[in-house]
Amino acid sequence: MNDEFIKNLQDGFLVEAEELIDQAESLCLNIEKAKGDSGSFDQIKRVFHNFKGSSKAVGFDDLANFSHHLENLLVALKSGETALTTKVTNTLLECIDRLRNDVKLLKKDRTIKLDHAQLKAKIMAVQTEAENKEAPPIKPNSKPQSETKKISDPPPSDSPKNPSTLNQAQNHANKDAVDEFIRVPLKKIDDLLNAFGEQVIYLSALDFYKEDLNKYRDDIIRSIFNLKKTAFDLQQSTLTLRMINLKSTFSKLERAIRDAAQVTGKQTQCVLIGAENELDKVIVDQLSDPLIHLARNAVDHGLESPSERLAKGKPESGTIHLRARREGVSFIIEIEDDGTGLNPQKLADKAISLGIIPPNHNKTREELLNLIFEDGFSTKEQASELSGRGVGMNIVKETTLHLKGSYEIFSEVNKGTLFRIKLPLTLSLFNGLLVVISGQKFIIPSSQIHEIVKAQDTKGLNVDSNSRVIQIRDEILELLDISSILGRNDGVDHRDPKKDMILIATIDRIKVGFLVNQVLGVHRTVQKPISPEMTTCPGASGVTILGDGNPAIILDLRYLRDYIQGTKSFTTTRYA
C-alpha cells in the first residue's frame, strides 16, 4: 500500500477516534451514575475494542496496545473481579483524556512515539488494589481520597477584546492548523446534490433561451426566479454540512460538573435536554470553553455543600440542568442550578469595594446581576482551582457577543440561577441592514438593531462638545454619528434630514442611537474574513460582496460604541 493510501486511512481513523473517545467518556459517566450499569459496560467495551482494532489496522500500534490494557480493566469490572471505585473511575477518565490528547498529537505528527507506561502501571495498580481489597461501591460525586484532578480557568488570553484582533489571530492560526473533518449524514449530501442538479437544469435552460431573448422573455424571467429559489436551497443545504449536534459538548459539560463536584466535595446530578439539536461547528468550538466555565461555576458558586442543602430543606444532591433548543432563527443554550442564587446587594457591595461602581449607584437588579461579567469581578476572597480570578465570566460575555449572540441571567436567592445564551444558527450567513455612511455602503447585522427611527422625528440635545443625546418617546439615548467614528468626513455634506436615520441598538443593557445617512434595506449577507488591511477600520468584523459586485464592510455596533468611548475625539452631527 502506498503512503498516500495509508495517510487517508489514518485520517479517517483520527476522525472516528474523536467520536469514539467522546462516546467512551459519556458511557464512563453513565456507569458511575448508575453504579455499574451492565448495558453501559457492554457498550464501552465495544467502543474500546473498536478503537483498538482500528488503530492497529492503520499502524498506530501504541494506541492499540494502550487500548488493550483499558479493555482488560473493563472486562475485570464487568465480571466483578475488580470493584468499581471512585479511584478506578478517575483512572478510566484520565486514560480517556490521554487518548484524546494522543489523537491531537497524531493529527500533527503521524510518526510521534506515544509512551503510556505510567498510565499502564496505574491501570494495573488500581485493578490489583480493587481485586485484593474489599472496596466500597462507588458513590457518584463523592470526594476522592488521594487523587484530585486539577482544574483551572480558561486563560485570559482567550478573551476576544475586539473583532479585528481576534480575526487576525484566527487567520494566523488557520495557516498552521491541521485539516478538520466532520462526519456528515448521507441525506445531507443527497439534498446538496439534488439542489445542485436543479441549478444545472435551470442554467441549461437559460443557455438555450439566450438564442432569442425576446421570444423567450417570460421563460427567462421564470427560470431566473426558479434559479434564485434553487440557489437559496443550495445555500441552506451547504450550511447544514457544518452543523453538528451538541452531544459531545454536553458530555464535556457533564464531565466538568462531575470533576468540579469532586474537587469541592459536593454532590450533583446532571439533567441533559436537547443534546441532539444541531449548531454551526464554528460556534460550538468557540463556545465550548465558556460553557465549561459556566458549568464549573454552577457547582463552585451555585450549589451549596450537602450539609448546607439539608439545613435549607433541599435534597443533599444538587441538580444542574443543561438545555439546548432552537427558537426560530436563534439557538438557545441554558445552564441552570438549584443552588444558593445570586444576591444583588452582595454583588453591589463587592463591586463598590473593587471600585467598579460608586457607593451612590442607582443600578437596577438586572444591572447588578450582570456585574459578574465584568473583567476582574469575583465574589470570592481567594481564587480556587475552579474560580475566583474574575476572568472566566468575562470570557463568557466576550465570546457570546463576538458570536453575535446575547446572554441573560435569572436568579433568586436560595432557589438557583439560570444562565441563558442566545446565538445565531450560523455565522456564515445572516440578515444585515444595508446602510449608507458618508457616501459608502456598509452592512450592520439586523440582530444588533432594536429599532429604526427617522432623525427628523427625534429631539436632539448637546451634552457637551463631544456628546449628544436624543429623546425618543420617554427615553433619553446617547447618539453616535458613525461617519465621525469612522473618520469618513470627506468634506462633502452627506446629511439629508429627510433620509438620515437613527439605528437603536441595545449594548450591555443600554440603548444607544447610531446615526447613518440612509437605510437601503435588508441584505442577505455572506460574511468573509476581514483582511489585515482593514483592521484600521473601527468596528469592522468582516466583509461581504454586494449585488453590484462591490465589497462592503460589516460593522459591529458594540465595538463601534466601545471605540468611541475610548477616544471621545469626534464631532457629532448637529440637528436643530
Secondary structure, DSSP 4 states (H G I P E B T S, - for coil): --HHHHHHHHHHHHHHHHHHHHHHHHHHHHHHHTTS-HHHHHHHHHHHHHHHHHHHHTT-HHHHHHHHHHHHHHHHHHHTSS---HHHHHHHHHHHHHHHHHHHHHHH-TT-----HHHHHHHHHHHHHHHHS-PPPP-TTPPPSS------PPPGGGS---HHHHHHHHHHHHHHPPPP-----HHHHHHHHHHHHHHHHHHHHHHHHTT-TTTTHHHHHHHHHHHHHHHHHHHHHHHHTTEEESHHHHHHHHHHHHHHHHHHT--EEEEEE-TT-EEEHHHHHHHHHHHHHHHHHIIIIISPPHHHHHHTT--SSEEEEEEEEEETTEEEEEEEE-SS---HHHHHHHHHHTTSS-TT----HHHHHGGGGSTT--S-SS--SSS-SS-HHHHHHHHHHHTT-EEEEEEETTTEEEEEEEEES-SSEEEEEEEEETTEEEEEEGGGEEEEEEGGGSEEEE-SSS-EEEEETTEEEEEEEHHHHTT---SS----TTT-EEEEEEETTEEEEEEESEEEEEEEEE-BPPPGGGTTSTTEEEEEE-TTS-EEEEE-HHHHHHHHHHH----PPP--
